[in-house]
Amino acid sequence: MSGSALNVLITGASSGIGEAVADRFRASGANLFLTGRRSAQATLRPGERYLAGDLNDEAFVSQLVDEAVSEFGPIDSIIACHGLQADGALTDTELGQALELLEANMLSVFSVLKHAVPKIRAGGGQIVLVSSRLGLVGIPGQVMYTAAKGGLIMLGKGAAVELAPRNIRVNIAAPGLTETPAIEAGIQSHSDPDAYRAQRAATIPMRRLAKPAEVAEAIYFLGSKASSYITGAVLPIDGGYTAA
Ligand SMILES: NC(=O)c1ccc[n+]([C@@H]2O[C@H](COP(=O)([O-])OP(=O)(O)OC[C@H]3O[C@@H](n4cnc5c(N)ncnc54)[C@H](OP(=O)(O)O)[C@@H]3O)[C@@H](O)[C@H]2O)c1
């Protein structure tokens, strides 16, 4: 593997924001170890690795980290992009659905950190957790998603303080509505998708959704050496949504 290139583990790399983050790190010359649930990653290049599995399964997380380290050596950056978005009014949500949201958005990230942090290079490294604008503010109909993403922010802040003496920085990205397959599918499920898209855009001060590459650029900043004195920060990438 190339000399000073970062060894980067990216979860949720098979789609949307995670795929765009992989593209951004690839452009920087990083060594990529990617994971998602589907069997293949569409943009994988020679020399990169993709391992498919469910991060809710701690045995898979352990295997993932072991394979990444045996492939590349110590990890420099961990970017946790995986997650599950779901709607549901508080009183209509079954306990099982609530647990699923907590597992997919927060507890699985805990597992990744538990197993991967000990494998970070001795001199330090960087971690980015992808939360959401909805980890910072509530909206009706997504209470358990916001609870999970808010919890993820505190997982990141706590880890930042605990790991700072080892020069491991932990920051949290809080994207706004982003044009990924998950969001696009939701828009297309409405009877008038264009009208619904315009309605959602009108709630954002910049009056448009984010492109995955715009979100990936900010995540790349937090997940590379460029942000060397920033830790425990929450960076909204949301067109002004949480400033309003
Ligand atoms: N798009 C937005 O507007 C938006 C806004 C704020 C925050 N976010 C957050 O940004 C992240 C990415 O969102 P996205 O829109 O890019 O979603 P997406 O296109 O649905 O991609 C989600 C990714 O997470 C993986 N994943 C989901 N559950 C997993 C599990 N249990 N184990 C392993 N991998 C799992 C998926 O793998 P497979 O597809 O292979 O199954 C996929 O790679 C999520 O954490 C989301 O909450 C998104």
The ligand as an SDF file (V2000), in Angstrom:
LIG
                    3D

 48 52  0  0  0  0  0  0  0  0999 V2000
  -29.9400   11.1100    2.7630 N   0  0  0  0  0  0  0  0  0  0  0  0
  -30.2500   11.9920    3.6980 C   0  0  0  0  0  0  0  0  0  0  0  0
  -31.0590   12.9130    3.4620 O   0  0  0  0  0  0  0  0  0  0  0  0
  -29.6340   11.9050    5.0580 C   0  0  0  0  0  0  0  0  0  0  0  0
  -29.7600   13.0140    5.9000 C   0  0  0  0  0  0  0  0  0  0  0  0
  -29.1800   12.9640    7.1580 C   0  0  0  0  0  0  0  0  0  0  0  0
  -28.4930   11.8440    7.5660 C   0  0  0  0  0  0  0  0  0  0  0  0
  -28.3910   10.7700    6.7310 N   0  0  0  0  0  0  0  0  0  0  0  0
  -27.6650    9.6130    7.2200 C   0  0  0  0  0  0  0  0  0  0  0  0
  -26.5970    9.3600    6.3320 O   0  0  0  0  0  0  0  0  0  0  0  0
  -26.3360    7.9570    6.2840 C   0  0  0  0  0  0  0  0  0  0  0  0
  -26.4140    7.4660    4.8570 C   0  0  0  0  0  0  0  0  0  0  0  0
  -27.7080    7.7420    4.3580 O   0  0  0  0  0  0  0  0  0  0  0  0
  -28.0690    7.5270    2.8220 P   0  0  0  0  0  0  0  0  0  0  0  0
  -29.1890    8.4300    2.5150 O   0  0  0  0  0  0  0  0  0  0  0  0
  -26.8440    7.5350    2.0100 O   0  0  0  0  0  0  0  0  0  0  0  0
  -28.7140    6.0500    2.9160 O   0  0  0  0  0  0  0  0  0  0  0  0
  -28.6890    4.8210    1.9200 P   0  0  0  0  0  0  0  0  0  0  0  0
  -28.4990    5.2500    0.5080 O   0  0  0  0  0  0  0  0  0  0  0  0
  -29.9080    4.0120    2.2880 O   0  0  0  0  0  0  0  0  0  0  0  0
  -27.3920    4.0200    2.3840 O   0  0  0  0  0  0  0  0  0  0  0  0
  -27.3620    3.4150    3.6530 C   0  0  0  0  0  0  0  0  0  0  0  0
  -26.0980    2.5780    3.7240 C   0  0  0  0  0  0  0  0  0  0  0  0
  -26.0390    1.9500    5.0260 O   0  0  0  0  0  0  0  0  0  0  0  0
  -25.9050    0.5310    4.8410 C   0  0  0  0  0  0  0  0  0  0  0  0
  -26.5710   -0.1240    5.9810 N   0  0  0  0  0  0  0  0  0  0  0  0
  -27.7890    0.1270    6.4810 C   0  0  0  0  0  0  0  0  0  0  0  0
  -28.0340   -0.6560    7.5280 N   0  0  0  0  0  0  0  0  0  0  0  0
  -26.9350   -1.4370    7.6770 C   0  0  0  0  0  0  0  0  0  0  0  0
  -26.5860   -2.4900    8.5850 C   0  0  0  0  0  0  0  0  0  0  0  0
  -27.4080   -2.9060    9.5510 N   0  0  0  0  0  0  0  0  0  0  0  0
  -25.3840   -3.0650    8.4400 N   0  0  0  0  0  0  0  0  0  0  0  0
  -24.5350   -2.6880    7.4730 C   0  0  0  0  0  0  0  0  0  0  0  0
  -24.8070   -1.7140    6.5860 N   0  0  0  0  0  0  0  0  0  0  0  0
  -26.0040   -1.1040    6.6940 C   0  0  0  0  0  0  0  0  0  0  0  0
  -26.5680    0.2590    3.5060 C   0  0  0  0  0  0  0  0  0  0  0  0
  -26.1350   -0.9630    2.9630 O   0  0  0  0  0  0  0  0  0  0  0  0
  -26.9890   -1.6970    1.7730 P   0  0  0  0  0  0  0  0  0  0  0  0
  -27.6750   -0.6090    0.9840 O   0  0  0  0  0  0  0  0  0  0  0  0
  -25.9400   -2.4340    1.0090 O   0  0  0  0  0  0  0  0  0  0  0  0
  -27.9860   -2.5580    2.4670 O   0  0  0  0  0  0  0  0  0  0  0  0
  -26.0610    1.4570    2.6930 C   0  0  0  0  0  0  0  0  0  0  0  0
  -24.7230    1.2620    2.2830 O   0  0  0  0  0  0  0  0  0  0  0  0
  -27.3450    7.3050    7.2210 C   0  0  0  0  0  0  0  0  0  0  0  0
  -26.7620    7.1390    8.4840 O   0  0  0  0  0  0  0  0  0  0  0  0
  -28.4620    8.3280    7.2840 C   0  0  0  0  0  0  0  0  0  0  0  0
  -29.2050    8.2190    8.4600 O   0  0  0  0  0  0  0  0  0  0  0  0
  -28.9380   10.7750    5.4820 C   0  0  0  0  0  0  0  0  0  0  0  0
  1  2  1  0
  2  3  2  0
  2  4  1  0
  4  5  1  0
  4 48  2  0
  5  6  2  0
  6  7  1  0
  7  8  2  0
  8  9  1  0
  8 48  1  0
  9 10  1  0
  9 46  1  0
 10 11  1  0
 11 12  1  0
 11 44  1  0
 12 13  1  0
 13 14  1  0
 14 15  2  0
 14 16  1  0
 14 17  1  0
 17 18  1  0
 18 19  2  0
 18 20  1  0
 18 21  1  0
 21 22  1  0
 22 23  1  0
 23 24  1  0
 23 42  1  0
 24 25  1  0
 25 26  1  0
 25 36  1  0
 26 27  1  0
 26 35  1  0
 27 28  2  0
 28 29  1  0
 29 30  1  0
 29 35  2  0
 30 31  1  0
 30 32  2  0
 32 33  1  0
 33 34  2  0
 34 35  1  0
 36 37  1  0
 36 42  1  0
 37 38  1  0
 38 39  2  0
 38 40  1  0
 38 41  1  0
 42 43  1  0
 44 45  1  0
 44 46  1  0
 46 47  1  0
M  CHG  2   8   1  16  -1
M  END
$$$$
